[in-house]
């Protein structure tokens, strides 16, 4: 299978690339186990109902996958996908043109198109229509369209509704018994890594505020970006002697990954979402302004992204 992309979008702006991987002509991904109780199923069904298709399109129910745009994500438990097949008159390029000119209200098409060639030589065109999804529960809402030639006069069209829905944090995912914290910012932050470590120790009222701000963040999806900006690190020390490490990242939104050393706290690891940049802002305020230019630049990128996500 070979593939290429036309009109690429910058990596950090690709929510779909961060949360959904596209595989063509592969087994269909179905609703995750237990997802029937999740609101994501209803959201995905509403997305499918929102899709605009040509008036000559006829929904069909093939027994095998003819064209498949299957979604995968590092956080499989949070992913729900539903799909429908259609037969549409005309070539795939005509179907693509119609879809890009008839975007559902409230959705956005960024202009990018994926093309692939299957083992039997059929070409597949893929486009994605995205909807706002900035948490605290929904982190991906999109319609993924795949189309390929059926015969000389018609095309296959598959529409996948893809939703990532993350539940609320449990009490076990809140920090308690914190006695100290070490916050590290950086002079330089880039996709190739951060450098120029600047570490401060936080105690007293500032520590209580830091822990409170951290505990207020919602759970987020596990991030699938190949490249991420690391704005800061935090090490929380607990009364029990355990240490929890928080690594900040930015990839289609700010997130913070918490992980304890091996064997501590049952090895619990989770990701928190800071898409409003409030926690990032507070952490940066603790560090001396002139010494962490890289961290401040990363915060600015977070704020710029958050402003765009809200508009």
N, C-alpha and C positions, 0 to 999 in steps of 0.2 A: 504494500500500500504506500502510495506517495501522497504528499499533501503540500499545500502552500497556503499563504494568506495574503489577501489584498487589503490595502488601506489599514495597516496595523495601528493599534492604539497603544500608548505608553503602558508599560507593565503595571505600574502602581495604580492605573486608572481602570484596570480590567477586573472588576468584581467577579466576573464569570471565570476568569483564569485563576483567580485566587481560590474560588470555592467549588468550581465544577470543571472536571476534565472531560473532554469530548472523545469518545471512541466510536468509530464508524464500523458498521457491519459486524456487530458483536452481540452477544446475548443481551436481551432487554433487562434493564434494571427495574425492579418493581418496588412497590412501597416497602420501606424498612419494617422489620419486625416490630410489632407494637405500635406502629405509626397510625393505626386506625383510630386510636384514642387521641391522637395529636390534632390540633387545629390545622396543621399543615395540609392534611388531606383535603379539607374544605377549601383552603386557600388555593391549592393546586387545581382543584376542580373549577373554582371560580376563574382562574387564569385561563384554563382551556375554553371555558364558555365565553371569555372575553376576546379570544383570538378571532381575527377577521380573515376569512378565506374567500377566494373567488366565488362568485354566484354559481359557477358551473361545477364547483367541487362537490363530490359525493363521498360521504363517510363510508368506509369499508372496514372489515374485520378480518384481515388475513390471518391464516393459521400459523404462519412463520414470519419472522422479521424480514421485510424486504429492504428497508433502509432504516437504520437505527442510529439515533444520536443519544447514546446512553450517558447518564451523568454519574460521576464518581466524585467523592470528596474525602479528605482525611477524616472527617467527622461523620461517618456513615450513619450513625444513630440519629443524626439531626436532619437527614436528607429524605425527602419524599418526592417521588416523580410519578406522574401520570401521563399517558400519551394517547393520541388518536391518529388514525391513518385516513388519508383522503386520496381519491383519484381525481386529478384536475386536468382539464383539457389544455394542451399546449406544452411547449418544452419547459424544462426546469428554469431556464433563464427568464422566461415570461412570468413564471410563478414567483420567482425571486423579486422581479420588478414590482409586481402587484403588492407583495408583502411589505416591501420597504416603503411603499407609498401609502400604505394603509396601516399605520401603527395605531394600536388601541390608545384611547385617551388615558393620559397619566403614565404612559410607557415611553421608552426612549430607545431609538436605534442609533448606535454610534457610528455606523457606516462601514463596519468591518464585515468581511465575508470570508468564510473558509471554503476551500475546495479540496476534494480528495478523489483519488481514483482507486476503485476496488480491484480485487484480483481478477474479476471477469471483465474489467475494462469500463464499467459504467462510472460516469462521473457523478459525484454527489456535491451539492451546494449546501452550505450551512450558514444560517444567520441567527443572531440572538437578539431578542427584544427584552430589555430589562425594565423593571419597576423599582421604585424607591424601596430600599430594605436596609435599615440602619439600626436594627435592634429595638428594644432590648430582647426580643424573641425571634423576630424574622430577620435573617441576615442574607437571604437570597430569594428573590422572586423574579423568575424569568421564563420566557417562552423561547424554546430552542426549536427552530424549523430546519428540517432536512428534506431535500427534494432530489429526485433522480428520475431519469427517463424510464417510462413504463413500456411504451411502444412508439410508433411513429407519430401518434397524435395526442398521447396523454402522458402525464407524469405522476409518480408517487409523491405524496407529501406527508411527512410525519411531523406532528407537533408534540413536543414534550413540555409539560409544565414542571418546573424544577423549583423546589422550595426547601430552604434550610430553616428549621425552627428549633430553637434551643430553649429548654425549660429554665425556670428560676433556680438560683443557687439554693443549696440546702444549708442547714445550720453547720454541717460538717465542713463546708467550704468557706467559712468565715474565720478570720484569724482571731485567736484568743490567746491570752497569756504571753503577749509580746513584751519583752523587757528592753529591747534595743533594736536599732536598725542602722545599717550602713548603706548610704545612697551614693551611687557612682554615676557621674556624668562624664561627658567626653568633649575634648577640644575639637575633635574631628569625627564626623559621622558620615558614612557613605555605604553604598551597596557592597563594596569590597570589605567592609568591616569598620569598626569604630576604634579610635586610638586617642591617646592623651588622657588617660584616666584621671579623674578628680573625685576623691571620695571624702564624704563627711559622715559624722556619726550623729544620729538624731535621738533625742531623749525628751522626757517631760511632756509638756503640752503639744509640742510639735510632733512628737511620736504618736500621741493619742489622735491628733488630727490626721496624720498620715495613715494610721491603721483604719480610722473611720472612713477616710476617703477610699481606701482600697476595698474595704468591705461593702461599700456602696455600689461598686461596679457590677454590672450584670455578667452572667456567663456569655461567652462568645464561642463561635465555631473554631475548631482547630484549623489553623491557617495553612494553606497549601502553596504559598508563594515560594518560588525558587530564590528570590532575592528580597531582603527586608532590611529596613533601616533600624538599627538598634540605638534608641535614644538614651536609655539609662538602664541600670541594674540596681536592684535592692536586695539586701540580705537581712531578713528578719530573724532575730534570736528569741527563742521562747524559753519560758521558765523551765521547761522539761530538758533543756539543753539542745533541743533540735534547732536546726537552722533551715529556713525556707528561702529559696532563691526566686526572685522575680526578674524576668527578662522582658523588657519592653521591645516592641517591634512595630513597624508600620508597613502595612500591605493592604491597600484598599481600606484604610481605616486603622486607627491605633488599637493595639491589643497588648495584653500583659500575660505572660505564661508563668505560672507558679509551679515549682517543682522542689521537693525535698531531697536530701541526699538519699542514696539507696538504703532501704530498711527503715527510714524514718516515716512516721505517720502512715504506715501502710503503703508508702510510695505514691500517695495521692498526687495527681498532676491534673491541672485544669487551666483553661484559658479564659481570661476576662476581657470584655470589650470596653474600650474607652473612646468610642467614636465621637463623643462631645469634647474630648481632649481635656476634661476637667482635672483628672488625676495627673495627667502629663503636666498640666500647667502648675499644679501645686508642687509636684516633685521638682520641677525646674526652678520654682521660686526659692527652694531651699538651698540651691547652689549659687555660688558667687557668679554674678552675671558675666564678668569678663573672662572667666576661666573655662566656661563650657559653651563656647560658640557653636560647636557641633550639635549639642543637645538642643540649644535654642533654635537652630536651623531646622532640626527635626520636628520640634514643636510647631514651628511656623508652617511646615508642610502639613502637619496634622490639622491645624486650624484652617488652612486653605481648603483642604479636602472636606472637612466638616461643613464649612460654609457652602460648598458646592453641593454636598449631599442633602442639605436642608432646602436648597432652592428648587 
